[in-house]
Amino acid sequence: MHTDMLSFEGVVSLAFDPVPTGPYVLITVSYRHADQKPAEGTLTVGTSVKIKNRTVFSVTATDKS
């Protein structure tokens, strides 16, 4: 059985090139329509989500300056 998983780090690397870095950079990843329960939520560093066709990600980077 093949399972498609996408990690926090994988989503961030798809969203940003290069990935923003710095002491005050905070990256937030949320998802919806995933192939798991709960089908929506937030990814944190080191976690993954089971994806399917039409899984949607929202990725934001903020920098407190």
PQR file with spaces between the fields and no chain letter, atoms N, CA, C, O and H, PARSE charges and radii, in Angstrom:
ATOM       1  N    MET     1       0.834   -1.185    0.000 -0.4000 1.5000
ATOM       2  CA   MET     1       0.000    0.000    0.000 -0.0000 2.0000
ATOM       3  C    MET     1       0.878    1.247    0.000  0.5500 1.7000
ATOM       4  O    MET     1       1.770    1.387    0.837 -0.5500 1.4000
ATOM       5  N    HIS     2       0.622    2.146   -0.939 -0.4000 1.5000
ATOM       6  CA   HIS     2       1.402    3.366   -1.067 -0.0000 2.0000
ATOM       7  C    HIS     2       0.681    4.518   -0.364  0.5500 1.7000
ATOM       8  O    HIS     2      -0.502    4.760   -0.604 -0.5500 1.4000
ATOM       9  H    HIS     2      -0.102    2.033   -1.619  0.4000 1.0000
ATOM      10  N    THR     3       1.397    5.214    0.493 -0.4000 1.5000
ATOM      11  CA   THR     3       0.826    6.349    1.212 -0.0000 2.0000
ATOM      12  C    THR     3       1.619    7.595    0.870  0.5500 1.7000
ATOM      13  O    THR     3       2.847    7.601    0.956 -0.5500 1.4000
ATOM      14  H    THR     3       2.358    5.017    0.688  0.4000 1.0000
ATOM      15  N    ASP     4       0.922    8.645    0.485 -0.4000 1.5000
ATOM      16  CA   ASP     4       1.583    9.908    0.182 -0.0000 2.0000
ATOM      17  C    ASP     4       1.583   10.784    1.418  0.5500 1.7000
ATOM      18  O    ASP     4       0.534   11.229    1.884 -0.5500 1.4000
ATOM      19  H    ASP     4      -0.076    8.641    0.415  0.4000 1.0000
ATOM      20  N    MET     5       2.769   11.023    1.941 -0.4000 1.5000
ATOM      21  CA   MET     5       2.944   11.868    3.117 -0.0000 2.0000
ATOM      22  C    MET     5       3.773   13.080    2.718  0.5500 1.7000
ATOM      23  O    MET     5       4.661   12.986    1.871 -0.5500 1.4000
ATOM      24  H    MET     5       3.621   10.661    1.563  0.4000 1.0000
ATOM      25  N    LEU     6       3.479   14.206    3.328 -0.4000 1.5000
ATOM      26  CA   LEU     6       4.257   15.419    3.095 -0.0000 2.0000
ATOM      27  C    LEU     6       4.594   16.013    4.453  0.5500 1.7000
ATOM      28  O    LEU     6       3.714   16.217    5.290 -0.5500 1.4000
ATOM      29  H    LEU     6       2.757   14.283    4.017  0.4000 1.0000
ATOM      30  N    SER     7       5.878   16.289    4.662 -0.4000 1.5000
ATOM      31  CA   SER     7       6.345   16.798    5.948 -0.0000 2.0000
ATOM      32  C    SER     7       6.280   18.321    5.983  0.5500 1.7000
ATOM      33  O    SER     7       6.155   18.978    4.949 -0.5500 1.4000
ATOM      34  H    SER     7       6.592   16.124    3.982  0.4000 1.0000
ATOM      35  N    PHE     8       6.368   18.861    7.183 -0.4000 1.5000
ATOM      36  CA   PHE     8       6.455   20.311    7.379 -0.0000 2.0000
ATOM      37  C    PHE     8       7.578   20.877    6.535  0.5500 1.7000
ATOM      38  O    PHE     8       7.394   21.868    5.827 -0.5500 1.4000
ATOM      39  H    PHE     8       6.470   18.327    8.023  0.4000 1.0000
ATOM      40  N    GLU     9       8.749   20.244    6.610 -0.4000 1.5000
ATOM      41  CA   GLU     9       9.918   20.722    5.876 -0.0000 2.0000
ATOM      42  C    GLU     9       9.691   20.654    4.366  0.5500 1.7000
ATOM      43  O    GLU     9      10.129   21.542    3.634 -0.5500 1.4000
ATOM      44  H    GLU     9       8.899   19.440    7.185  0.4000 1.0000
ATOM      45  N    GLY    10       9.015   19.612    3.897 -0.4000 1.5000
ATOM      46  CA   GLY    10       8.722   19.482    2.472 -0.0000 2.0000
ATOM      47  C    GLY    10       7.777   20.552    1.973  0.5500 1.7000
ATOM      48  O    GLY    10       7.967   21.098    0.886 -0.5500 1.4000
ATOM      49  H    GLY    10       8.659   18.891    4.491  0.4000 1.0000
ATOM      50  N    VAL    11       6.751   20.857    2.766 -0.4000 1.5000
ATOM      51  CA   VAL    11       5.805   21.909    2.386 -0.0000 2.0000
ATOM      52  C    VAL    11       6.514   23.262    2.328  0.5500 1.7000
ATOM      53  O    VAL    11       6.318   24.033    1.389 -0.5500 1.4000
ATOM      54  H    VAL    11       6.597   20.413    3.649  0.4000 1.0000
ATOM      55  N    VAL    12       7.332   23.543    3.330 -0.4000 1.5000
ATOM      56  CA   VAL    12       8.039   24.822    3.388 -0.0000 2.0000
ATOM      57  C    VAL    12       8.984   24.967    2.197  0.5500 1.7000
ATOM      58  O    VAL    12       9.074   26.048    1.615 -0.5500 1.4000
ATOM      59  H    VAL    12       7.492   22.917    4.094  0.4000 1.0000
ATOM      60  N    SER    13       9.685   23.902    1.830 -0.4000 1.5000
ATOM      61  CA   SER    13      10.610   23.994    0.696 -0.0000 2.0000
ATOM      62  C    SER    13       9.882   24.160   -0.628  0.5500 1.7000
ATOM      63  O    SER    13      10.437   24.729   -1.568 -0.5500 1.4000
ATOM      64  H    SER    13       9.611   23.025    2.303  0.4000 1.0000
ATOM      65  N    LEU    14       8.639   23.668   -0.719 -0.4000 1.5000
ATOM      66  CA   LEU    14       7.836   23.908   -1.922 -0.0000 2.0000
ATOM      67  C    LEU    14       7.334   25.352   -1.972  0.5500 1.7000
ATOM      68  O    LEU    14       7.192   25.927   -3.051 -0.5500 1.4000
ATOM      69  H    LEU    14       8.188   23.206    0.044  0.4000 1.0000
ATOM      70  N    ALA    15       7.067   25.928   -0.811 -0.4000 1.5000
ATOM      71  CA   ALA    15       6.501   27.279   -0.748 -0.0000 2.0000
ATOM      72  C    ALA    15       7.543   28.370   -0.935  0.5500 1.7000
ATOM      73  O    ALA    15       7.246   29.411   -1.520 -0.5500 1.4000
ATOM      74  H    ALA    15       7.182   25.460    0.066  0.4000 1.0000
ATOM      75  N    PHE    16       8.761   28.148   -0.447 -0.4000 1.5000
ATOM      76  CA   PHE    16       9.789   29.190   -0.470 -0.0000 2.0000
ATOM      77  C    PHE    16      11.080   28.678   -1.078  0.5500 1.7000
ATOM      78  O    PHE    16      11.529   27.572   -0.774 -0.5500 1.4000
ATOM      79  H    PHE    16       9.003   27.302    0.027  0.4000 1.0000
ATOM      80  N    ASP    17      11.671   29.490   -1.939 -0.4000 1.5000
ATOM      81  CA   ASP    17      12.999   29.197   -2.502 -0.0000 2.0000
ATOM      82  C    ASP    17      13.752   30.512   -2.640  0.5500 1.7000
ATOM      83  O    ASP    17      13.511   31.255   -3.591 -0.5500 1.4000
ATOM      84  H    ASP    17      11.306   30.388   -2.186  0.4000 1.0000
ATOM      85  N    PRO    18      14.638   30.810   -1.735 -0.5600 1.5000
ATOM      86  CA   PRO    18      15.104   30.023   -0.596  0.2800 2.0000
ATOM      87  C    PRO    18      14.151   30.140    0.597  0.5500 1.7000
ATOM      88  O    PRO    18      13.322   31.047    0.664 -0.5500 1.4000
ATOM      89  N    VAL    19      14.290   29.212    1.521 -0.4000 1.5000
ATOM      90  CA   VAL    19      13.487   29.231    2.750 -0.0000 2.0000
ATOM      91  C    VAL    19      14.004   30.381    3.619  0.5500 1.7000
ATOM      92  O    VAL    19      15.206   30.476    3.862 -0.5500 1.4000
ATOM      93  H    VAL    19      14.964   28.475    1.467  0.4000 1.0000
ATOM      94  N    PRO    20      13.103   31.258    4.090 -0.5600 1.5000
ATOM      95  CA   PRO    20      13.538   32.365    4.939  0.2800 2.0000
ATOM      96  C    PRO    20      14.150   31.856    6.248  0.5500 1.7000
ATOM      97  O    PRO    20      13.656   30.901    6.848 -0.5500 1.4000
ATOM      98  N    THR    21      15.207   32.493    6.669 -0.4000 1.5000
ATOM      99  CA   THR    21      15.865   32.120    7.918 -0.0000 2.0000
ATOM     100  C    THR    21      16.154   33.377    8.721  0.5500 1.7000
ATOM     101  O    THR    21      16.104   34.488    8.194 -0.5500 1.4000
ATOM     102  H    THR    21      15.609   33.268    6.182  0.4000 1.0000
ATOM     103  N    GLY    22      16.447   33.197    9.956 -0.4000 1.5000
ATOM     104  CA   GLY    22      16.799   34.303   10.834 -0.0000 2.0000
ATOM     105  C    GLY    22      16.299   34.015   12.236  0.5500 1.7000
ATOM     106  O    GLY    22      15.460   33.138   12.444 -0.5500 1.4000
ATOM     107  H    GLY    22      16.488   32.294   10.384  0.4000 1.0000
ATOM     108  N    PRO    23      16.825   34.763   13.197 -0.5600 1.5000
ATOM     109  CA   PRO    23      16.484   34.486   14.589  0.2800 2.0000
ATOM     110  C    PRO    23      15.015   34.746   14.928  0.5500 1.7000
ATOM     111  O    PRO    23      14.505   34.192   15.901 -0.5500 1.4000
ATOM     112  N    TYR    24      14.334   35.571   14.148 -0.4000 1.5000
ATOM     113  CA   TYR    24      12.949   35.920   14.464 -0.0000 2.0000
ATOM     114  C    TYR    24      11.946   35.434   13.419  0.5500 1.7000
ATOM     115  O    TYR    24      10.781   35.831   13.454 -0.5500 1.4000
ATOM     116  H    TYR    24      14.748   36.022   13.358  0.4000 1.0000
ATOM     117  N    VAL    25      12.381   34.581   12.489 -0.4000 1.5000
ATOM     118  CA   VAL    25      11.488   34.074   11.451 -0.0000 2.0000
ATOM     119  C    VAL    25      10.635   32.949   12.026  0.5500 1.7000
ATOM     120  O    VAL    25      11.146   32.010   12.636 -0.5500 1.4000
ATOM     121  H    VAL    25      13.328   34.259   12.461  0.4000 1.0000
ATOM     122  N    LEU    26       9.328   33.064   11.818 -0.4000 1.5000
ATOM     123  CA   LEU    26       8.394   32.033   12.233 -0.0000 2.0000
ATOM     124  C    LEU    26       7.607   31.592   11.008  0.5500 1.7000
ATOM     125  O    LEU    26       6.986   32.416   10.337 -0.5500 1.4000
ATOM     126  H    LEU    26       8.913   33.827   11.322  0.4000 1.0000
ATOM     127  N    ILE    27       7.632   30.298   10.715 -0.4000 1.5000
ATOM     128  CA   ILE    27       6.913   29.752    9.566 -0.0000 2.0000
ATOM     129  C    ILE    27       5.734   28.940   10.085  0.5500 1.7000
ATOM     130  O    ILE    27       5.888   28.062   10.934 -0.5500 1.4000
ATOM     131  H    ILE    27       8.137   29.629   11.261  0.4000 1.0000
ATOM     132  N    THR    28       4.549   29.253    9.553 -0.4000 1.5000
ATOM     133  CA   THR    28       3.324   28.575    9.946 -0.0000 2.0000
ATOM     134  C    THR    28       2.776   27.813    8.751  0.5500 1.7000
ATOM     135  O    THR    28       2.664   28.369    7.658 -0.5500 1.4000
ATOM     136  H    THR    28       4.424   29.966    8.863  0.4000 1.0000
ATOM     137  N    VAL    29       2.434   26.541    8.948 -0.4000 1.5000
ATOM     138  CA   VAL    29       1.879   25.696    7.889 -0.0000 2.0000
ATOM     139  C    VAL    29       0.547   25.127    8.374  0.5500 1.7000
ATOM     140  O    VAL    29       0.493   24.415    9.377 -0.5500 1.4000
ATOM     141  H    VAL    29       2.525   26.089    9.836  0.4000 1.0000
ATOM     142  N    SER    30      -0.521   25.448    7.653 -0.4000 1.5000
ATOM     143  CA   SER    30      -1.810   24.837    7.950 -0.0000 2.0000
ATOM     144  C    SER    30      -2.264   24.051    6.723  0.5500 1.7000
ATOM     145  O    SER    30      -1.827   24.321    5.604 -0.5500 1.4000
ATOM     146  H    SER    30      -0.477   26.026    6.838  0.4000 1.0000
ATOM     147  N    TYR    31      -3.137   23.084    6.943 -0.4000 1.5000
ATOM     148  CA   TYR    31      -3.617   22.247    5.846 -0.0000 2.0000
ATOM     149  C    TYR    31      -5.098   21.985    6.017  0.5500 1.7000
ATOM     150  O    TYR    31      -5.647   22.109    7.112 -0.5500 1.4000
ATOM     151  H    TYR    31      -3.492   22.865    7.851  0.4000 1.0000
ATOM     152  N    ARG    32      -5.737   21.618    4.910 -0.4000 1.5000
ATOM     153  CA   ARG    32      -7.134   21.178    4.932 -0.0000 2.0000
ATOM     154  C    ARG    32      -7.348   20.181    3.813  0.5500 1.7000
ATOM     155  O    ARG    32      -6.569   20.136    2.861 -0.5500 1.4000
ATOM     156  H    ARG    32      -5.291   21.517    4.021  0.4000 1.0000
ATOM     157  N    HIS    33      -8.386   19.389    3.916 -0.4000 1.5000
ATOM     158  CA   HIS    33      -8.725   18.326    2.954 -0.0000 2.0000
ATOM     159  C    HIS    33      -7.645   17.249    2.874  0.5500 1.7000
ATOM     160  O    HIS    33      -7.356   16.727    1.796 -0.5500 1.4000
ATOM     161  H    HIS    33      -9.019   19.426    4.689  0.4000 1.0000
ATOM     162  N    ALA    34      -7.051   16.921    4.024 -0.4000 1.5000
ATOM     163  CA   ALA    34      -6.050   15.854    4.062 -0.0000 2.0000
ATOM     164  C    ALA    34      -6.743   14.499    4.094  0.5500 1.7000
ATOM     165  O    ALA    34      -7.940   14.413    4.365 -0.5500 1.4000
ATOM     166  H    ALA    34      -7.285   17.345    4.899  0.4000 1.0000
ATOM     167  N    ASP    35      -5.987   13.442    3.816 -0.4000 1.5000
ATOM     168  CA   ASP    35      -6.514   12.080    3.795 -0.0000 2.0000
ATOM     169  C    ASP    35      -6.290   11.418    5.150  0.5500 1.7000
ATOM     170  O    ASP    35      -5.736   10.322    5.230 -0.5500 1.4000
ATOM     171  H    ASP    35      -5.014   13.512    3.595  0.4000 1.0000
ATOM     172  N    GLN    36      -6.720   12.083    6.201 -0.4000 1.5000
ATOM     173  CA   GLN    36      -6.552   11.594    7.563 -0.0000 2.0000
ATOM     174  C    GLN    36      -7.553   12.309    8.456  0.5500 1.7000
ATOM     175  O    GLN    36      -8.228   13.243    8.022 -0.5500 1.4000
ATOM     176  H    GLN    36      -7.170   12.974    6.136  0.4000 1.0000
ATOM     177  N    LYS    37      -7.642   11.873    9.690 -0.4000 1.5000
ATOM     178  CA   LYS    37      -8.470   12.566   10.672 -0.0000 2.0000
ATOM     179  C    LYS    37      -7.547   13.115   11.733  0.5500 1.7000
ATOM     180  O    LYS    37      -6.767   12.335   12.279 -0.5500 1.4000
ATOM     181  H    LYS    37      -7.093   11.114   10.042  0.4000 1.0000
ATOM     182  N    PRO    38      -7.568   14.388   12.072 -0.5600 1.5000
ATOM     183  CA   PRO    38      -8.437   15.390   11.467  0.2800 2.0000
ATOM     184  C    PRO    38      -7.975   15.736   10.060  0.5500 1.7000
ATOM     185  O    PRO    38      -6.789   15.634    9.748 -0.5500 1.4000
ATOM     186  N    ALA    39      -8.901   16.140    9.222 -0.4000 1.5000
ATOM     187  CA   ALA    39      -8.602   16.474    7.830 -0.0000 2.0000
ATOM     188  C    ALA    39      -8.044   17.879    7.687  0.5500 1.7000
ATOM     189  O    ALA    39      -7.622   18.268    6.598 -0.5500 1.4000
ATOM     190  H    ALA    39      -9.864   16.223    9.475  0.4000 1.0000
ATOM     191  N    GLU    40      -8.034   18.647    8.774 -0.4000 1.5000
ATOM     192  CA   GLU    40      -7.429   19.969    8.731 -0.0000 2.0000
ATOM     193  C    GLU    40      -6.705   20.220   10.040  0.5500 1.7000
ATOM     194  O    GLU    40      -7.042   19.656   11.081 -0.5500 1.4000
ATOM     195  H    GLU    40      -8.376   18.330    9.659  0.4000 1.0000
ATOM     196  N    GLY    41      -5.691   21.088    9.959 -0.4000 1.5000
ATOM     197  CA   GLY    41      -4.915   21.375   11.157 -0.0000 2.0000
ATOM     198  C    GLY    41      -3.665   22.142   10.819  0.5500 1.7000
ATOM     199  O    GLY    41      -3.573   22.781    9.771 -0.5500 1.4000
ATOM     200  H    GLY    41      -5.417   21.546    9.113  0.4000 1.0000
ATOM     201  N    THR    42      -2.693   22.075   11.721 -0.4000 1.5000
ATOM     202  CA   THR    42      -1.431   22.793   11.586 -0.0000 2.0000
ATOM     203  C    THR    42      -0.281   21.800   11.682  0.5500 1.7000
ATOM     204  O    THR    42      -0.284   20.909   12.531 -0.5500 1.4000
ATOM     205  H    THR    42      -2.767   21.555   12.573  0.4000 1.0000
ATOM     206  N    LEU    43       0.694   21.964   10.809 -0.4000 1.5000
ATOM     207  CA   LEU    43       1.910   21.159   10.873 -0.0000 2.0000
ATOM     208  C    LEU    43       2.960   21.900   11.682  0.5500 1.7000
ATOM     209  O    LEU    43       3.049   23.127   11.623 -0.5500 1.4000
ATOM     210  H    LEU    43       0.696   22.688   10.119  0.4000 1.0000
ATOM     211  N    THR    44       3.742   21.163   12.425 -0.4000 1.5000
ATOM     212  CA   THR    44       4.876   21.726   13.142 -0.0000 2.0000
ATOM     213  C    THR    44       6.142   21.016   12.675  0.5500 1.7000
ATOM     214  O    THR    44       6.072   19.982   12.012 -0.5500 1.4000
ATOM     215  H    THR    44       3.670   20.166   12.472  0.4000 1.0000
ATOM     216  N    VAL    45       7.280   21.569   13.019 -0.4000 1.5000
ATOM     217  CA   VAL    45       8.567   21.006   12.608 -0.0000 2.0000
ATOM     218  C    VAL    45       8.616   19.530   12.997  0.5500 1.7000
ATOM     219  O    VAL    45       8.330   19.163   14.137 -0.5500 1.4000
ATOM     220  H    VAL    45       7.336   22.409   13.558  0.4000 1.0000
ATOM     221  N    GLY    46       8.982   18.699   12.034 -0.4000 1.5000
ATOM     222  CA   GLY    46       9.128   17.268   12.286 -0.0000 2.0000
ATOM     223  C    GLY    46       7.864   16.445   12.114  0.5500 1.7000
ATOM     224  O    GLY    46       7.903   15.227   12.284 -0.5500 1.4000
ATOM     225  H    GLY    46       9.214   18.997   11.109  0.4000 1.0000
ATOM     226  N    THR    47       6.731   17.081   11.779 -0.4000 1.5000
ATOM     227  CA   THR    47       5.490   16.330   11.595 -0.0000 2.0000
ATOM     228  C    THR    47       5.136   16.240   10.122  0.5500 1.7000
ATOM     229  O    THR    47       5.663   16.989    9.299 -0.5500 1.4000
ATOM     230  H    THR    47       6.699   18.071   11.642  0.4000 1.0000
ATOM     231  N    SER    48       4.235   15.312    9.793 -0.4000 1.5000
ATOM     232  CA   SER    48       3.815   15.075    8.413 -0.0000 2.0000
ATOM     233  C    SER    48       2.308   14.938    8.354  0.5500 1.7000
ATOM     234  O    SER    48       1.646   14.737    9.372 -0.5500 1.4000
ATOM     235  H    SER    48       3.807   14.703   10.461  0.4000 1.0000
ATOM     236  N    VAL    49       1.771   15.052    7.138 -0.4000 1.5000
ATOM     237  CA   VAL    49       0.350   14.889    6.913 -0.0000 2.0000
ATOM     238  C    VAL    49       0.158   13.955    5.724  0.5500 1.7000
ATOM     239  O    VAL    49       0.939   13.975    4.773 -0.5500 1.4000
ATOM     240  H    VAL    49       2.308   15.215    6.311  0.4000 1.0000
ATOM     241  N    LYS    50      -0.884   13.143    5.787 -0.4000 1.5000
ATOM     242  CA   LYS    50      -1.220   12.233    4.687 -0.0000 2.0000
ATOM     243  C    LYS    50      -2.043   13.031    3.674  0.5500 1.7000
ATOM     244  O    LYS    50      -3.119   13.534    3.996 -0.5500 1.4000
ATOM     245  H    LYS    50      -1.519   13.126    6.560  0.4000 1.0000
ATOM     246  N    ILE    51      -1.533   13.142    2.462 -0.4000 1.5000
ATOM     247  CA   ILE    51      -2.171   13.986    1.460 -0.0000 2.0000
ATOM     248  C    ILE    51      -2.953   13.168    0.435  0.5500 1.7000
ATOM     249  O    ILE    51      -2.749   11.965    0.271 -0.5500 1.4000
ATOM     250  H    ILE    51      -0.658   12.734    2.200  0.4000 1.0000
ATOM     251  N    LYS    52      -3.851   13.870   -0.243 -0.4000 1.5000
ATOM     252  CA   LYS    52      -4.622   13.296   -1.346 -0.0000 2.0000
ATOM     253  C    LYS    52      -4.834   14.403   -2.359  0.5500 1.7000
ATOM     254  O    LYS    52      -4.434   15.545   -2.129 -0.5500 1.4000
ATOM     255  H    LYS    52      -4.016   14.847   -0.110  0.4000 1.0000
ATOM     256  N    ASN    53      -5.453   14.078   -3.463 -0.4000 1.5000
ATOM     257  CA   ASN    53      -5.780   15.084   -4.458 -0.0000 2.0000
ATOM     258  C    ASN    53      -6.629   16.167   -3.801  0.5500 1.7000
ATOM     259  O    ASN    53      -7.603   15.857   -3.116 -0.5500 1.4000
ATOM     260  H    ASN    53      -5.778   13.151   -3.650  0.4000 1.0000
ATOM     261  N    ARG    54      -6.281   17.397   -3.997 -0.4000 1.5000
ATOM     262  CA   ARG    54      -6.975   18.588   -3.470 -0.0000 2.0000
ATOM     263  C    ARG    54      -6.661   18.917   -2.019  0.5500 1.7000
ATOM     264  O    ARG    54      -7.371   19.721   -1.416 -0.5500 1.4000
ATOM     265  H    ARG    54      -5.489   17.648   -4.554  0.4000 1.0000
ATOM     266  N    THR    55      -5.623   18.325   -1.438 -0.4000 1.5000
ATOM     267  CA   THR    55      -5.171   18.790   -0.135 -0.0000 2.0000
ATOM     268  C    THR    55      -4.595   20.187   -0.331  0.5500 1.7000
ATOM     269  O    THR    55      -3.821   20.423   -1.259 -0.5500 1.4000
ATOM     270  H    THR    55      -5.046   17.672   -1.929  0.4000 1.0000
ATOM     271  N    VAL    56      -4.977   21.113    0.551 -0.4000 1.5000
ATOM     272  CA   VAL    56      -4.586   22.525    0.419 -0.0000 2.0000
ATOM     273  C    VAL    56      -3.708   22.909    1.595  0.5500 1.7000
ATOM     274  O    VAL    56      -3.997   22.577    2.745 -0.5500 1.4000
ATOM     275  H    VAL    56      -5.605   20.921    1.305  0.4000 1.0000
ATOM     276  N    PHE    57      -2.615   23.624    1.280 -0.4000 1.5000
ATOM     277  CA   PHE    57      -1.702   24.119    2.318 -0.0000 2.0000
ATOM     278  C    PHE    57      -1.673   25.629    2.273  0.5500 1.7000
ATOM     279  O    PHE    57      -1.779   26.242    1.211 -0.5500 1.4000
ATOM     280  H    PHE    57      -2.380   23.893    0.346  0.4000 1.0000
ATOM     281  N    SER    58      -1.526   26.215    3.446 -0.4000 1.5000
ATOM     282  CA   SER    58      -1.303   27.653    3.572 -0.0000 2.0000
ATOM     283  C    SER    58      -0.011   27.816    4.359  0.5500 1.7000
ATOM     284  O    SER    58       0.102   27.331    5.485 -0.5500 1.4000
ATOM     285  H    SER    58      -1.440   25.716    4.309  0.4000 1.0000
ATOM     286  N    VAL    59       0.969   28.502    3.761 -0.4000 1.5000
ATOM     287  CA   VAL    59       2.278   28.645    4.379 -0.0000 2.0000
ATOM     288  C    VAL    59       2.599   30.132    4.476  0.5500 1.7000
ATOM     289  O    VAL    59       2.582   30.847    3.474 -0.5500 1.4000
ATOM     290  H    VAL    59       0.878   28.896    2.847  0.4000 1.0000
ATOM     291  N    THR    60       2.892   30.590    5.688 -0.4000 1.5000
ATOM     292  CA   THR    60       3.273   31.989    5.882 -0.0000 2.0000
ATOM     293  C    THR    60       4.575   32.068    6.669  0.5500 1.7000
ATOM     294  O    THR    60       4.858   31.237    7.532 -0.5500 1.4000
ATOM     295  H    THR    60       2.906   30.009    6.502  0.4000 1.0000
ATOM     296  N    ALA    61       5.350   33.086    6.345 -0.4000 1.5000
ATOM     297  CA   ALA    61       6.593   33.353    7.072 -0.0000 2.0000
ATOM     298  C    ALA    61       6.498   34.775    7.607  0.5500 1.7000
ATOM     299  O    ALA    61       6.208   35.713    6.864 -0.5500 1.4000
ATOM     300  H    ALA    61       5.120   33.761    5.644  0.4000 1.0000
ATOM     301  N    THR    62       6.743   34.923    8.897 -0.4000 1.5000
ATOM     302  CA   THR    62       6.743   36.250    9.507 -0.0000 2.0000
ATOM     303  C    THR    62       8.098   36.488   10.134  0.5500 1.7000
ATOM     304  O    THR    62       8.772   35.552   10.566 -0.5500 1.4000
ATOM     305  H    THR    62       6.978   34.161    9.501  0.4000 1.0000
ATOM     306  N    ASP    63       8.496   37.764   10.180 -0.4000 1.5000
ATOM     307  CA   ASP    63       9.792   38.157   10.746 -0.0000 2.0000
ATOM     308  C    ASP    63       9.571   39.366   11.632  0.5500 1.7000
ATOM     309  O    ASP    63       9.208   40.441   11.155 -0.5500 1.4000
ATOM     310  H    ASP    63       7.949   38.524    9.829  0.4000 1.0000
ATOM     311  N    LYS    64       9.790   39.187   12.908 -0.4000 1.5000
ATOM     312  CA   LYS    64       9.658   40.301   13.826 -0.0000 2.0000
ATOM     313  C    LYS    64      10.914   41.156   13.700  0.5500 1.7000
ATOM     314  O    LYS    64      12.010   40.719   14.049 -0.5500 1.4000
ATOM     315  H    LYS    64      10.086   38.313   13.296  0.4000 1.0000
ATOM     316  N    SER    65      10.747   42.369   13.205 -0.4000 1.5000
ATOM     317  CA   SER    65      11.917   43.228   13.019 -0.0000 2.0000
ATOM     318  C    SER    65      11.854   44.461   13.883  0.5500 1.7000
ATOM     319  O    SER    65      12.764   45.289   13.845 -0.5500 1.4000
ATOM     320  H    SER    65       9.857   42.725   12.922  0.4000 1.0000
